[in-house]
Amino acid sequence: MPAQGRLVKLSILPKSPRFKDLTGNTFGERVVTGFSHQDPKSGNYYWKVKCICGREGIASGSKLRLGSSKCISCSGRINGRKGLY
């Protein structure tokens, strides 16, 4: 059993009935490139994402679906307010 607070890396997708594979979906300016991990404490699923500016990162599935996950490096340029995120 993993220790509390550690991230669990999975090589395969989880088989939970509430799990939805987001790979290939686009959320705003971010494209989901694959599954990253599940947080054992919260149960949240995290995804590898790539922004239109080329930066890669990790975002939670819930924030992607709600639209609250943004790329910090390019959101200022897209919104026309350089430096304000």
C-alpha positions, 0 to 999 in steps of 0.5 A: 500500500502506498504511503500517504501523500505520495503520488502513485504512478500507474503504467496502465489506465485505472479500472474504476467505474468513475474513470473517464479516459480524456486522452486526445480531448481538447480543453481550451488551449490544452490537449490531453496527451495521456494519463499521468497519475492518481493522487491516493489521498484525494483520488483525483486523476491527473493528466499530461497536457500540451498547450498551444504554446508548446509547453507541457504539464500536468493538470487534474481532470476536474480542472480541465473539465471545469475550464479552470486549468490554464497555461500560465505562460500564454494566457497573458498573451491570449487575453491581451494582458501581458503579465496578468494571469 
